[in-house]
Amino acid sequence: MSINPRLIFRWTAFLLAGGYCIRMLVFGDWGQFGGPFRFLTVWALFCSFFAFSRMMAIEESRSTRRWDGFVCMTAVINTMVVFLYWRLYFADPTSVTNDGELGAWHLEIYLHGLGPALQIIDTLFVHKSYRRLGAPLAWLFGVIAVYIAWTELVLQPLNNSPAGSVTSGLPYRFLNSLELSDRAVFYGVNFATAVVILLIYAGIAWAIRRRFPAPAML
């Protein structure tokens, strides 16, 4: 029986995402309202799990729906998580961690490195997404808008920490030291960055499809 590299890749990605989702639900910090779902990293993780589950359904011929918009959005959100986390961590570790110390090494590697990389590889090389950008843009705007509303309208009023010089309860410490107008600018800049990343991935995907027109590379 021949080995299907695509199936191995997708099963590996799916099981890793599922395992870390379970770990987050069981061992995540539930000391404040929202628990681990206060953080965009965890939203990206669960989006990846769902995306990989849909890719597995396609791979095993259980579904023909491609979910292009959702999987493209998930790859971009994961990229933003990696970019923002490490940029903020190296500028000030306490801005994204409780005590300035990284957590379990395997968790950090997966959430802020390997997991996003697997998602990006799947969308570019295996699923070959980014053929139409309307749906990814809509998903991107929707998820980011819901996350901002979640942090500003739910988490901030219901949580007392972390605290900053302006407010408290927002999931990332540095946000609590920004005025609402400054936070709005921060959100807007990062949404624009996400759109640029989407366009870059679309360009890369176009080049890959031209260079490797076969159904898949893995």
ROTORGU-695602 format. One record per residue (C-alpha): residue in three letters; x, y, z. Coordinates in steps of 0.001 Angstrom, whole numbers, plus 500000, padded with zeros to 6 digits. Layout:
["ALA",[X,Y,Z]] ...
***
This chain:
["MET",[500000,500000,500000]] ["SER",[501463,503352,498974]] ["ILE",[501997,506098,501508]] ["ASN",[500053,509300,500950]] ["PRO",[502274,512205,502123]] ["ARG",[499326,514628,502015]] ["LEU",[497310,512421,504332]] ["ILE",[500224,512047,506761]] ["PHE",[500826,515798,506765]] ["ARG",[497198,516626,507362]] ["TRP",[496676,513973,510026]] ["THR",[499770,515275,511837]] ["ALA",[498586,518881,511640]] ["PHE",[495045,517920,512698]] ["LEU",[496140,515823,515679]] ["LEU",[498612,518435,516910]] ["ALA",[495975,521181,516720]] ["GLY",[493377,518981,518419]] ["GLY",[495781,517975,521162]] ["TYR",[496722,521540,521975]] ["CYS",[493060,522612,521920]] ["ILE",[492300,519937,524531]] ["ARG",[495342,520984,526538]] ["MET",[494181,524598,526459]] ["LEU",[490692,523673,527660]] ["VAL",[491977,521461,530487]] ["PHE",[495108,523281,531638]] ["GLY",[494462,526839,530436]] ["ASP",[494219,529703,532911]] ["TRP",[490538,530035,533823]] ["GLY",[491193,532418,536714]] ["GLN",[489541,535325,534899]] ["PHE",[486406,535656,532814]] ["GLY",[487018,534288,529328]] ["GLY",[489842,532027,530446]] ["PRO",[492346,531288,527691]] ["PHE",[489892,532643,525115]] ["ARG",[490955,536125,526186]] ["PHE",[493910,535764,523847]] ["LEU",[494027,535962,520057]] ["THR",[496571,533123,520068]] ["VAL",[493897,530746,521352]] ["TRP",[491366,531964,518804]] ["ALA",[493939,531231,516090]] ["LEU",[494567,527772,517569]] ["PHE",[490898,526782,517487]] ["CYS",[490483,528244,513998]] ["SER",[493407,526066,512906]] ["PHE",[491821,522989,514451]] ["PHE",[488570,523604,512585]] ["ALA",[490419,524376,509341]] ["PHE",[492478,521188,509581]] ["SER",[489330,519182,510337]] ["ARG",[487786,520485,507109]] ["MET",[490951,519700,505167]] ["MET",[490849,516151,506542]] ["ALA",[487237,515852,505392]] ["ILE",[488285,516865,501889]] ["GLU",[491319,514553,501946]] ["GLU",[489166,511575,502912]] ["SER",[486417,512494,500395]] ["ARG",[483872,513183,503125]] ["SER",[483264,516723,501876]] ["THR",[483794,518812,498764]] ["ARG",[483434,522225,500400]] ["ARG",[486805,523974,500259]] ["TRP",[486362,526625,502969]] ["ASP",[488876,528817,501131]] ["GLY",[487856,532023,502865]] ["PHE",[488108,530544,506336]] ["VAL",[491418,528749,505839]] ["CYS",[493019,531833,504273]] ["MET",[491824,533971,507184]] ["THR",[493181,531407,509634]] ["ALA",[496619,531460,508033]] ["VAL",[496702,535266,508193]] ["ILE",[495516,535381,511818]] ["ASN",[498171,532846,512770]] ["THR",[500810,534931,511021]] ["MET",[499643,538015,512911]] ["VAL",[499835,536090,516191]] ["VAL",[503451,535111,515523]] ["PHE",[504419,538587,514344]] ["LEU",[502735,540470,517192]] ["TYR",[503730,538063,519956]] ["TRP",[507433,537964,519242]] ["ARG",[507646,541665,518385]] ["LEU",[505990,542601,521671]] ["TYR",[507883,539965,523651]] ["PHE",[511312,541121,522514]] ["ALA",[510339,544763,523113]] ["ASP",[508935,544071,526602]] ["PRO",[508331,540480,527769]] ["THR",[505817,541604,530397]] ["SER",[503549,543058,527698]] ["VAL",[502419,539597,526598]] ["THR",[503294,537391,529599]] ["ASN",[502397,537581,533279]] ["ASP",[505936,537657,534609]] ["GLY",[508077,538172,531552]] ["GLU",[508896,534455,531360]] ["LEU",[507939,532150,528510]] ["GLY",[505675,529213,529276]] ["ALA",[506328,525534,528507]] ["TRP",[508801,525376,525630]] ["HIS",[506719,522959,523518]] ["LEU",[503628,525145,523945]] ["GLU",[505482,528297,522889]] ["ILE",[507049,526521,519898]] ["TYR",[503682,525200,518730]] ["LEU",[501472,528237,519369]] ["HIS",[503940,530839,518135]] ["GLY",[505836,528892,515514]] ["LEU",[505103,525350,514353]] ["GLY",[501299,525507,514428]] ["PRO",[501044,528665,512314]] ["ALA",[503708,527307,509942]] ["LEU",[501694,524128,509332]] ["GLN",[498591,526211,508610]] ["ILE",[500434,528425,506136]] ["ILE",[502052,525434,504386]] ["ASP",[498657,523779,503967]] ["THR",[496969,526847,502495]] ["LEU",[499820,527598,500076]] ["PHE",[501153,524207,498990]] ["VAL",[498467,521601,499710]] ["HIS",[495077,523296,499570]] ["LYS",[496350,526009,497202]] ["SER",[493997,528691,498444]] ["TYR",[493868,532470,497810]] ["ARG",[492131,532124,494449]] ["ARG",[489458,534686,495362]] ["LEU",[490015,537288,498088]] ["GLY",[486472,538467,498824]] ["ALA",[485667,535671,501283]] ["PRO",[489043,535822,503111]] ["LEU",[488688,539584,503536]] ["ALA",[485164,539180,504894]] ["TRP",[486279,536460,507329]] ["LEU",[489288,538531,508367]] ["PHE",[487216,541631,509049]] ["GLY",[484558,539624,510889]] ["VAL",[486911,537698,513174]] ["ILE",[489018,540741,514044]] ["ALA",[485907,542867,514675]] ["VAL",[484380,540209,516940]] ["TYR",[487653,539786,518839]] ["ILE",[487993,543540,519407]] ["ALA",[484363,543743,520584]] ["TRP",[484997,540757,522881]] ["THR",[488021,542431,524498]] ["GLU",[486616,545954,524741]] ["LEU",[482982,545270,525607]] ["VAL",[483162,542014,527563]] ["LEU",[486625,541329,528967]] ["GLN",[487468,544876,530057]] ["PRO",[484342,545396,532206]] ["LEU",[484433,541911,533722]] ["ASN",[488143,541551,534557]] ["ASN",[490346,543549,536906]] ["SER",[493715,542459,535600]] ["PRO",[496063,542981,533972]] ["ALA",[495979,546635,534960]] ["GLY",[497588,549584,533235]] ["SER",[497784,553331,533646]] ["VAL",[494507,553908,531770]] ["THR",[492285,550888,532329]] ["SER",[492318,547204,533257]] ["GLY",[490934,543887,532090]] ["LEU",[492138,543947,528496]] ["PRO",[493996,540691,527845]] ["TYR",[497358,542180,526903]] ["ARG",[498989,544331,529541]] ["PHE",[500213,547083,527216]] ["LEU",[496694,547737,525891]] ["ASN",[495605,548836,529365]] ["SER",[498066,551734,529211]] ["LEU",[496616,553085,525959]] ["GLU",[493699,555479,525616]] ["LEU",[490746,554216,523603]] ["SER",[491753,556364,520619]] ["ASP",[495274,554930,520702]] ["ARG",[493904,551411,520942]] ["ALA",[491707,552129,517918]] ["VAL",[494791,553185,515974]] ["PHE",[496593,550020,517085]] ["TYR",[493673,547853,515971]] ["GLY",[493428,549666,512641]] ["VAL",[497138,549378,511889]] ["ASN",[497130,545675,512635]] ["PHE",[494043,545053,510502]] ["ALA",[495779,546850,507631]] ["THR",[498860,544684,508244]] ["ALA",[496683,541578,508098]] ["VAL",[495286,542684,504728]] ["VAL",[498822,543203,503413]] ["ILE",[499794,539709,504601]] ["LEU",[496740,538283,502838]] ["LEU",[497784,539994,499600]] ["ILE",[501358,538717,499969]] ["TYR",[500119,535164,500470]] ["ALA",[497822,535539,497479]] ["GLY",[500815,536559,495353]] ["ILE",[502881,533632,496624]] ["ALA",[499990,531224,496016]] ["TRP",[499568,532519,492458]] ["ALA",[503276,531941,491774]] ["ILE",[503107,528424,493259]] ["ARG",[500096,527495,491150]] ["ARG",[501880,528672,488001]] ["ARG",[505093,526888,488866]] ["PHE",[503437,523675,490116]] ["PRO",[500109,523299,488305]] ["ALA",[499647,519711,489511]] ["PRO",[496877,519115,492145]] ["ALA",[499312,519020,495054]] ["MET",[502942,519043,496024]] ["LEU",[502783,517037,499235]] 
***
